[in-house]
């Protein structure tokens, strides 16, 4: 009797993570890949040069920020407040030293914050603002130097 050769099971090789999509890449976070974030970014593009829209965004985002818990935002809470002040100062024409790209990310983050029907609806107990905090964290990472420069400008103006 001949011994039958059995095939060894095929080993599946894990695909290497793309150099562009590292494990800590913020774009891998669901909130940043959501339709709500895409909508916030699209709305931001139309709002960048529209003074009335910027004013309305500031009012609505300031109202929302005053009503939410600081907890999900953690160390980014002061930067969220800075984003609001920057938008107000930019809208008033007091501060113009912000690039369109930085302004776009800040506006997108605030648009996402005011959207009650984003990835995790804001009315969801305990989790409603976790996705908002993720988007704010992303925007802070993209615009931190701009926000820091604005705070320096604020200090000098006072």
Residue frames as qw, qx, qy, qz and C-alpha x, y, z in Angstrom:
[[0.000, 0.888, 0.459, 0.000, 0.00, 0.00, 0.00],
 [0.416, 0.381, -0.003, 0.825, 1.28, 3.33, -1.00],
 [0.221, -0.577, -0.437, 0.654, 1.23, 6.16, 1.42],
 [0.249, 0.803, 0.392, 0.373, -0.73, 9.08, 0.06],
 [0.339, 0.042, -0.168, 0.925, 0.92, 12.40, 0.26],
 [0.085, -0.832, -0.537, 0.106, -1.22, 14.86, 2.03],
 [0.281, 0.638, 0.041, 0.716, -0.96, 18.44, 1.20],
 [0.313, -0.310, -0.491, 0.751, 0.00, 20.64, 4.05],
 [0.087, 0.855, 0.493, -0.137, -2.56, 23.31, 4.67],
 [0.402, 0.584, 0.119, 0.695, -1.88, 26.48, 2.76],
 [0.363, -0.494, -0.355, 0.706, -0.65, 29.18, 4.99],
 [0.172, 0.880, 0.338, 0.288, -2.27, 32.51, 4.48],
 [0.486, 0.013, -0.162, 0.858, 0.15, 35.32, 4.65],
 [0.072, -0.821, -0.395, 0.406, -0.98, 38.47, 6.35],
 [0.429, 0.741, 0.177, 0.485, -0.91, 41.46, 4.10],
 [0.443, -0.142, -0.257, 0.847, 1.56, 44.05, 5.25],
 [0.019, 0.849, 0.394, -0.351, -0.01, 47.28, 6.38],
 [0.481, 0.716, 0.174, 0.475, 0.39, 49.90, 3.72],
 [0.464, -0.053, -0.229, 0.854, 2.95, 52.51, 4.57],
 [0.129, -0.350, -0.164, -0.913, 0.24, 55.10, 3.97],
 [0.679, -0.473, -0.220, -0.517, -2.26, 53.41, 6.34],
 [0.268, 0.251, -0.791, 0.489, -0.42, 52.74, 9.56],
 [0.375, -0.441, -0.806, 0.128, -2.30, 51.35, 12.53],
 [0.198, -0.566, -0.417, 0.683, -2.39, 54.75, 14.20],
 [0.092, 0.173, 0.432, 0.880, -3.44, 56.58, 11.04],
 [0.268, 0.268, 0.453, -0.807, -6.34, 58.85, 11.98],
 [0.502, 0.201, -0.402, -0.739, -8.09, 58.16, 8.66],
 [0.346, -0.045, -0.935, -0.056, -8.69, 54.60, 9.88],
 [0.130, 0.218, 0.669, -0.699, -11.07, 55.94, 12.53],
 [0.181, 0.519, 0.817, 0.175, -14.70, 55.39, 11.53],
 [0.047, 0.827, 0.329, -0.453, -15.79, 58.97, 12.22],
 [0.054, -0.639, 0.375, 0.669, -13.29, 60.26, 9.65],
 [0.053, -0.034, 0.857, 0.511, -14.51, 57.80, 7.03],
 [0.227, 0.512, 0.767, -0.312, -18.18, 58.46, 7.66],
 [0.197, 0.640, 0.532, 0.519, -20.69, 60.13, 5.39],
 [0.280, -0.911, -0.278, 0.121, -21.21, 62.69, 8.15],
 [0.473, -0.574, 0.223, 0.630, -17.55, 63.76, 8.00],
 [0.381, 0.219, 0.578, 0.688, -17.64, 63.89, 4.20],
 [0.020, -0.822, -0.504, -0.263, -20.74, 66.09, 4.49],
 [0.402, -0.838, -0.091, 0.359, -19.01, 68.31, 7.10],
 [0.489, -0.291, 0.395, 0.721, -16.00, 68.72, 4.81],
 [0.247, 0.482, 0.606, 0.583, -18.15, 69.52, 1.77],
 [0.174, -0.905, -0.384, -0.056, -20.12, 72.08, 3.78],
 [0.501, -0.654, 0.073, 0.562, -16.84, 73.56, 5.04],
 [0.456, 0.075, 0.472, 0.751, -15.65, 74.15, 1.48],
 [0.052, 0.685, 0.502, 0.525, -18.72, 76.24, 0.73],
 [0.421, -0.857, -0.289, 0.074, -18.43, 78.11, 4.05],
 [0.679, -0.172, -0.029, 0.713, -14.76, 79.16, 3.97],
 [0.217, 0.091, 0.165, 0.958, -15.38, 82.45, 2.13],
 [0.292, -0.606, -0.527, -0.519, -18.95, 83.09, 3.23],
 [0.033, 0.290, -0.478, 0.828, -19.04, 85.52, 6.15],
 [0.658, -0.261, 0.031, -0.706, -22.70, 84.85, 6.99],
 [0.902, -0.042, -0.420, -0.087, -22.13, 81.10, 7.08],
 [0.498, 0.227, -0.587, 0.597, -19.08, 81.55, 9.32],
 [0.255, -0.314, 0.346, -0.847, -21.09, 83.67, 11.73],
 [0.829, -0.176, -0.128, -0.515, -23.94, 81.13, 11.80],
 [0.815, 0.097, -0.540, 0.187, -21.44, 78.30, 12.31],
 [0.217, 0.303, -0.560, 0.740, -19.78, 80.15, 15.19],
 [0.507, -0.288, 0.205, -0.786, -23.10, 80.81, 16.92],
 [0.910, -0.087, -0.220, -0.340, -24.34, 77.24, 16.56],
 [0.751, 0.179, -0.544, 0.329, -21.02, 75.60, 17.45],
 [0.043, 0.359, -0.511, 0.780, -20.52, 77.87, 20.49],
 [0.689, -0.261, 0.102, -0.668, -24.01, 77.00, 21.69],
 [0.933, 0.021, -0.345, -0.096, -23.32, 73.28, 21.21],
 [0.548, 0.301, -0.573, 0.530, -19.91, 73.43, 22.90],
 [0.232, -0.393, 0.407, -0.791, -21.45, 75.19, 25.90],
 [0.809, -0.179, 0.056, -0.557, -23.97, 72.36, 26.28],
 [0.898, 0.146, -0.415, 0.010, -21.70, 69.31, 25.92],
 [0.786, -0.586, 0.127, 0.154, -19.50, 67.58, 28.46],
 [0.114, 0.842, -0.518, -0.098, -15.78, 68.32, 28.26],
 [0.725, -0.339, 0.599, -0.028, -14.97, 64.70, 29.11],
 [0.870, 0.341, 0.328, 0.140, -14.94, 63.15, 25.59],
 [0.452, 0.861, -0.098, 0.212, -12.72, 65.96, 24.30],
 [0.823, -0.353, -0.093, 0.435, -10.13, 65.60, 27.09],
 [0.459, -0.455, 0.120, 0.753, -6.96, 67.60, 26.33],
 [0.248, 0.287, 0.524, 0.762, -8.44, 68.94, 23.09],
 [0.086, -0.806, -0.571, 0.131, -11.16, 70.92, 24.89],
 [0.191, -0.721, 0.023, 0.666, -9.03, 74.12, 25.03],
 [0.192, -0.140, 0.626, 0.743, -8.30, 73.74, 21.33],
 [0.069, 0.591, 0.766, 0.243, -12.01, 73.39, 20.55],
 [0.132, -0.862, -0.318, 0.373, -12.55, 76.68, 22.38],
 [0.258, -0.510, 0.356, 0.739, -9.66, 78.18, 20.40],
 [0.223, 0.255, 0.764, 0.549, -11.24, 77.02, 17.13],
 [0.001, -0.801, -0.599, 0.012, -14.40, 78.88, 18.08],
 [0.207, -0.820, -0.024, 0.533, -12.53, 82.08, 18.92],
 [0.314, -0.240, 0.572, 0.719, -10.48, 81.83, 15.72],
 [0.177, 0.502, 0.748, 0.396, -13.63, 81.48, 13.60],
 [0.087, -0.890, -0.401, 0.200, -15.18, 84.49, 15.34],
 [0.278, -0.696, 0.213, 0.627, -12.05, 86.62, 14.91],
 [0.304, -0.007, 0.694, 0.652, -11.67, 85.54, 11.28],
 [0.121, 0.683, 0.696, 0.185, -15.34, 86.26, 10.56],
 [0.141, -0.914, -0.219, 0.312, -14.96, 89.75, 12.05],
 [0.563, 0.749, -0.077, 0.342, -11.87, 90.38, 9.94],
 [0.411, -0.861, 0.290, -0.079, -9.71, 90.73, 13.05],
 [0.528, -0.444, 0.698, 0.192, -7.53, 87.71, 12.31],
 [0.743, 0.584, -0.110, -0.308, -6.61, 86.87, 8.73],
 [0.089, 0.647, -0.755, -0.048, -3.37, 84.97, 9.22],
 [0.677, -0.041, 0.711, -0.186, -4.96, 81.54, 8.76],
 [0.038, 0.214, -0.788, -0.576, -4.48, 79.44, 5.66],
 [0.684, 0.041, -0.236, -0.689, -7.50, 78.22, 3.73],
 [0.628, 0.054, -0.777, -0.011, -6.48, 74.61, 4.45],
 [0.167, -0.036, -0.742, 0.649, -6.37, 75.16, 8.22],
 [0.409, 0.071, 0.172, -0.893, -9.62, 77.09, 8.08],
 [0.675, 0.058, -0.544, -0.495, -11.21, 74.25, 6.11],
 [0.506, -0.035, -0.833, 0.220, -10.25, 71.60, 8.72],
 [0.020, 0.080, 0.570, -0.818, -11.44, 73.79, 11.59],
 [0.534, 0.086, -0.069, -0.838, -14.76, 74.54, 9.90],
 [0.652, 0.025, -0.703, -0.282, -15.22, 70.85, 9.05],
 [0.317, -0.067, -0.822, 0.469, -14.66, 69.87, 12.69],
 [0.217, 0.149, 0.399, -0.879, -17.18, 72.45, 13.88],
 [0.604, 0.085, -0.385, -0.692, -19.67, 71.37, 11.20],
 [0.559, -0.035, -0.828, -0.003, -19.33, 67.81, 12.44],
 [0.103, -0.075, -0.690, 0.712, -19.81, 68.94, 16.04],
 [0.387, 0.162, 0.207, -0.884, -23.10, 70.67, 15.27],
 [0.570, 0.058, -0.637, -0.517, -24.46, 67.78, 13.19],
 [0.623, -0.283, 0.508, -0.523, -26.82, 65.86, 15.51],
 [0.945, 0.181, 0.188, -0.196, -26.97, 62.93, 13.09],
 [0.220, 0.707, -0.666, -0.091, -23.29, 62.18, 12.65],
 [0.477, 0.213, -0.852, -0.025, -21.73, 58.73, 13.02],
 [0.300, -0.339, -0.813, 0.366, -22.94, 58.35, 16.62],
 [0.163, -0.745, -0.370, -0.530, -26.04, 60.50, 17.14],
 [0.083, 0.449, -0.419, 0.785, -25.49, 63.10, 19.84],
 [0.662, -0.402, 0.084, -0.627, -28.48, 61.88, 21.84],
 [0.858, -0.007, -0.510, 0.069, -26.84, 58.48, 22.40],
 [0.586, -0.794, 0.121, -0.109, -26.07, 58.35, 26.14],
 [0.690, -0.557, 0.359, 0.291, -22.36, 58.34, 27.05],
 [0.646, 0.001, 0.536, 0.543, -21.16, 57.84, 23.46],
 [0.381, 0.836, 0.394, -0.018, -22.87, 60.64, 21.57],
 [0.126, 0.971, -0.188, -0.079, -19.85, 62.91, 21.46],
 [0.727, -0.363, 0.477, 0.334, -17.03, 60.37, 21.21],
 [0.646, 0.430, 0.436, 0.456, -17.02, 60.64, 17.41],
 [0.102, 0.973, 0.085, 0.189, -17.18, 64.44, 17.62],
 [0.496, -0.785, 0.332, 0.168, -14.13, 64.37, 19.90],
 [0.766, -0.008, 0.490, 0.416, -12.32, 62.16, 17.39],
 [0.463, 0.723, 0.307, 0.410, -12.96, 64.66, 14.61],
 [0.169, -0.977, 0.097, -0.082, -11.86, 67.57, 16.81],
 [0.696, -0.510, 0.409, 0.298, -8.69, 65.64, 17.72],
 [0.698, 0.318, 0.444, 0.463, -8.00, 65.10, 14.02],
 [0.230, 0.899, 0.176, 0.328, -8.56, 68.78, 13.22],
 [0.427, -0.873, 0.221, 0.088, -6.28, 69.81, 16.10],
 [0.761, -0.214, 0.449, 0.418, -3.54, 67.52, 14.76],
 [0.554, 0.543, 0.405, 0.483, -3.91, 69.11, 11.32],
 [0.104, 0.835, 0.143, 0.521, -4.03, 72.70, 12.56],
 [0.661, -0.594, -0.284, 0.358, -2.19, 72.82, 15.88],
 [0.473, -0.068, 0.049, 0.877, 0.43, 75.29, 14.72],
 [0.059, -0.511, -0.372, -0.773, -2.29, 77.57, 13.36],
 [0.547, -0.717, -0.402, -0.158, -4.22, 77.36, 16.64],
 [0.665, -0.422, -0.176, 0.591, -1.05, 78.02, 18.67],
 [0.311, 0.176, 0.180, 0.917, -0.21, 81.01, 16.45],
 [0.260, -0.654, -0.416, -0.575, -3.72, 82.35, 16.96],
 [0.636, -0.677, -0.336, 0.156, -3.43, 82.04, 20.74],
 [0.555, -0.187, -0.017, 0.810, -0.11, 83.92, 20.58],
 [0.067, 0.409, 0.326, 0.850, -1.81, 86.62, 18.51],
 [0.454, -0.720, -0.456, -0.260, -4.67, 86.81, 21.03],
 [0.656, -0.530, -0.244, 0.479, -2.22, 87.30, 23.86],
 [0.415, -0.005, 0.131, 0.901, -0.35, 90.05, 22.01],
 [0.085, -0.557, -0.440, -0.700, -3.56, 91.89, 21.10],
 [0.525, -0.739, -0.421, 0.002, -4.78, 92.04, 24.70]]
